[in-house]
């Protein structure tokens, strides 16, 4: 419920912030790293895939651009043997719906003409289009576990804040479509908690880890008004 309320507020903010803002779609491949204390062989969730939908607005006199985003990450299924019984095969997977604020900075053209896309601007593409960005987010981590002894699966949820950095470059295909290859690294602000090795005959051993998604992707921006 809290996630839905925050998402609704973000959508309202985006719709009222700037009538010139346009829509963007991000697709990416991610390796979600982990570092569990008791399960060092479990190194993360790869492959994972990310999709994001965002809204764009900017400052008037500097090339600082804001991208409020709704995103969704889904991982593959990671299989391993239970630490208590090597005959029991375990399986873990995650999904992470999130709301994020990505802020881009164009350091090589900070005081330049910020009427994008890069396609219609004079000057070097790298100078006009290279950007770095910072990200902050609120994630609803949903952890699904299965084992070979029990049919069905169990899903538990946990809220985690995250922050990250990244870089990319704008490549204008036309005045209305810009693609931006990017790479980003994120880290959760607190640790996710897992029951990686459930055992009915022993004390429940929980393990925890920060999540560190490393993502390579492409952002496509659509604008239906020529600037």
MIDOTOR-333647 format. One record per residue (C-alpha): residue number from 1; z, y, x. Coordinates in steps of 0.001 Angstrom, whole numbers, always signed. Each point is the difference from the previous one (the first is absolute). Layout:
% MIDOTOR-333647
SITE     i         Z         Y         X
SITE   NUM         Z         Y         X
...
***
This chain:
% MIDOTOR-333647
SITE     i         Z         Y         X
SITE     1        +0        +0        +0
SITE     2      +848     +2408     +2833
SITE     3     -3363      -717     +1646
SITE     4     -1829      +744     -3285
SITE     5     +1845     +3306      -425
SITE     6      -799     +1144     +3538
SITE     7     -3647     -1035      -410
SITE     8      -266     +1974     -3263
SITE     9     +1422     +3104     +1683
SITE    10     -2472      -347     +2872
SITE    11     -2971      -265     -2385
SITE    12     +1196     +3076     -1923
SITE    13      +385     +1939     +3255
SITE    14     -3493      -941     +1153
SITE    15     -1657      +970     -3255
SITE    16     +1685     +3391       -57
SITE    17      -135      +833     +3729
SITE    18     -3609     +1034      +517
SITE    19     -2964      -100     -2339
SITE    20     -2367      -391     +2964
SITE    21     +1612     -3199     +1274
SITE    22     -2108     -3147       +76
SITE    23      +475     -3759        -1
SITE    24      +145     -2339     +2999
SITE    25       +25     -3776      +409
SITE    26     +1432     -1756     +3073
SITE    27      -566     -3655      +938
SITE    28     +1640     -1608     +3003
SITE    29      +935     -3127     +1913
SITE    30     +3640      -128     +1082
SITE    31     +2247     -2066     +2231
SITE    32     +3551      +366     -1355
SITE    33     +2230      -738     +2973
SITE    34     +3571     -1308      -237
SITE    35     +2806      -621     +2491
SITE    36     +2561     -2360     -1514
SITE    37     +3158      -690     +1998
SITE    38      +376     -3705      -868
SITE    39     -3658      -856      -669
SITE    40     -1889     +1301     +3020
SITE    41     -2981     -2274      -677
SITE    42      -657     +1845     -3269
SITE    43     -1898     +3004     +1329
SITE    44     -1404     +1643     -3116
SITE    45     -2526       -37     -2792
SITE    46     -3608      -143     +1150
SITE    47     -2466      +388     -1422
SITE    48     +1095     +2617     -2502
SITE    49     -2249     +2310     -1993
SITE    50      +611     +3532     -1244
SITE    51     -1669     +2097     -2690
SITE    52      +927     +3599      -743
SITE    53     -1023     +2669     -2510
SITE    54      +741     +3592      +905
SITE    55      -438     +3623      -993
SITE    56      -928     +2797     +2410
SITE    57     +1030     +3617      +405
SITE    58      +355     +2278     +3010
SITE    59     +1362     +3205     +1447
SITE    60     -2346     +2984      -231
SITE    61       +57     +1348     +3542
SITE    62      +827     -3018     +2156
SITE    63     -1426     -3490      +111
SITE    64     +3029     -1764     -1376
SITE    65      -917     -2360     -2850
SITE    66     +2246     -1913     -2390
SITE    67      -740     -3427     -1462
SITE    68     +2567     -1244     -2555
SITE    69      -815     -3681      -344
SITE    70      +693     -3061     -2100
SITE    71      -460     -3107     +2147
SITE    72      +321     -3756      -313
SITE    73      +387     -2502     +2842
SITE    74      -348     -3761      -455
SITE    75      +541     -2523     +2761
SITE    76     -1299     -3459      +696
SITE    77     +2310     -3026      -252
SITE    78     +2035      -666     +3129
SITE    79     +1031     -3657      +383
SITE    80     +2708     -1396     +2294
SITE    81     +2519     -2839      +215
SITE    82     +3579      +506     -1124
SITE    83     +2481      +471     +2850
SITE    84     +2413     -2374     -1750
SITE    85     -2485     -2726      -841
SITE    86     -3312      -265     +1853
SITE    87     -1325     -2185     -2822
SITE    88      +169     +2915     -2435
SITE    89     -2942     +2375       +98
SITE    90      +721     +3582     -1006
SITE    91     -2398     +2712     -1133
SITE    92      +504     +3758      -142
SITE    93     -2196     +2829     -1269
SITE    94      +516     +3644      -930
SITE    95     -1458     +2749     -2125
SITE    96      +889     +3681      +388
SITE    97      -997     +2552     -2615
SITE    98      +823     +3428     +1393
SITE    99      -282     +3733      -472
SITE   100      -712     +1979     +3158
SITE   101      -680     +3470     +1255
SITE   102     -2521      +124     +2837
SITE   103      -420     +3344     +1782
SITE   104     -3037      +505     +2249
SITE   105      -215     +2475     +2875
SITE   106     -3286      +943     +1703
SITE   107     +1204     +1054     +3478
SITE   108     -3455      +755     +1440
SITE   109      -980     +2265     -2902
SITE   110     +3358     +1125     -1373
SITE   111     -1092     +3610      -665
SITE   112     -3591      -907      -783
SITE   113     -1933      -171     -3238
SITE   114     +1930     -2478     -2136
SITE   115     -2640      -189     -2717
SITE   116      -749     -3687      +493
SITE   117     -1764     -2404       +87
SITE   118      -951       -72     +3667
SITE   119     -3625      -745      -944
SITE   120      -663     +3585     -1112
SITE   121     +1774     +1733     +2902
SITE   122     -1555     +1302     +3192
SITE   123     +1402     -1279     +3257
SITE   124      +895     -3261     +1673
SITE   125      +878     -2846     -2386
SITE   126     +2975     -1135     +2094
SITE   127     +1366     +3535      +286
SITE   128      -339      +604     -3723
SITE   129      +943     -3460     -1177
SITE   130     +2729     -1424     +2256
SITE   131     +3447        -7     -1594
SITE   132     +3484     -1354      +490
SITE   133     +2334      -604     -2906
SITE   134     +3615      -639      -880
SITE   135     +1098     -2138     -2926
SITE   136     +3152      -503     -2046
SITE   137      +358     -2477     -2844
SITE   138     +2121     -1801     -2544
SITE   139      -780     -3728      -195
SITE   140      +965     -2718     -2455
SITE   141       +68     -3085     +2229
SITE   142      -511     -3190     -2034
SITE   143      +750     -3201     +1946
SITE   144     -1279     -3341     -1326
SITE   145     +1250     -3285     +1503
SITE   146      -870     -3644      -620
SITE   147      +964     -3305     +1551
SITE   148     -1414     -3507      -101
SITE   149     +3031     -1497     -1764
SITE   150        -5     +2264     -3044
SITE   151     -2852      +799     -2359
SITE   152      -614     +3626      -832
SITE   153      +951     +3079     +1986
SITE   154     +2695     +2668      +154
SITE   155      -659     +3742      +218
SITE   156     +2601     +2628      +850
SITE   157      -492     +3758      +404
SITE   158     +1415     +2643     +2310
SITE   159      -639     +3731      +325
SITE   160      -840     +1324     +3462
SITE   161      -972     +3413     +1301
SITE   162     -2552      +181     +2798
SITE   163     -1566     +2431     +2442
SITE   164     -3027      -151     +2256
SITE   165     -2683     +1656     +2082
SITE   166     -3727      -460      +354
SITE   167     -3354     +1427     +1044
SITE   168     -3566        +6     -1256
SITE   169     -3259     +1896      -203
SITE   170     -1958     +1427     -2937
SITE   171     -3667      -968      -220
SITE   172     -1840     +1865     -2755
SITE   173     -2730     -1992     -1725
SITE   174      -815     +2887     -2322
SITE   175     +1662     +3078     -1463
SITE   176     +1690     -2286     -2499
SITE   177      +952     -3147     +1960
SITE   178     +1986      -204     +3242
SITE   179     +1116     -3214     +1704
SITE   180     +2883       -13     +2470
SITE   181      +731     -3029     +2197
SITE   182     +3703       +31      +907
SITE   183     +2799     -1912     +1668
SITE   184     +3677      +331      -945
SITE   185     +3398     -1351      +993
SITE   186     +2925        +9     -2421
SITE   187     +3615     -1117      +108
SITE   188     +2512      -456     -2776
SITE   189     +3083     +2197      +251
SITE   190     +2301     -2954      -720
SITE   191      -240     -3773      +330
SITE   192     -1351     -2412     -2569
SITE   193     +2310     -2953      -692
SITE   194     -1351     -3562      -285
SITE   195     +1353     -3443      -763
SITE   196     -2455     -1683     +2347
SITE   197     +1836     -3340      +212
SITE   198     +1751      -845     -3282
SITE   199     +2475     -2892      +277
SITE   200     +2030     -1486     -2869
SITE   201     +2474     -1752     +2308
SITE   202      +784     +2879     +2341
SITE   203      +861     +3665      -145
SITE   204     -2855     +2239     -1046
SITE   205     -1482     +1498     +3157
SITE   206     -1731     +3320      -596
SITE   207     -2212     +1647     +2574
SITE   208     -1296     +3548       +83
SITE   209     -2717     +1996     +1692
SITE   210     -1768     +3322        +1
SITE   211     -3604      -239     -1198
SITE   212     -2658     +1561     +2244
SITE   213     -3468       +77     -1600
SITE   214     -2817      +685     +2468
SITE   215     -3089      +834     -2052
SITE   216     -3673      +560      +742
SITE   217     -2043     +1282     -2914
SITE   218     -2515     +2382     -1528
SITE   219      +760     +2870     -2344
SITE   220     -2805     +1195     -2307
SITE   221      +282     +3404     -1640
SITE   222     -2005      +937     -3081
SITE   223      -538     +3608     -1033
SITE   224     -2056     +1058     -2972
SITE   225       +54     +3715      +799
SITE   226     -1862     +1518     +2960
SITE   227     +2134     +2414     +2037
***
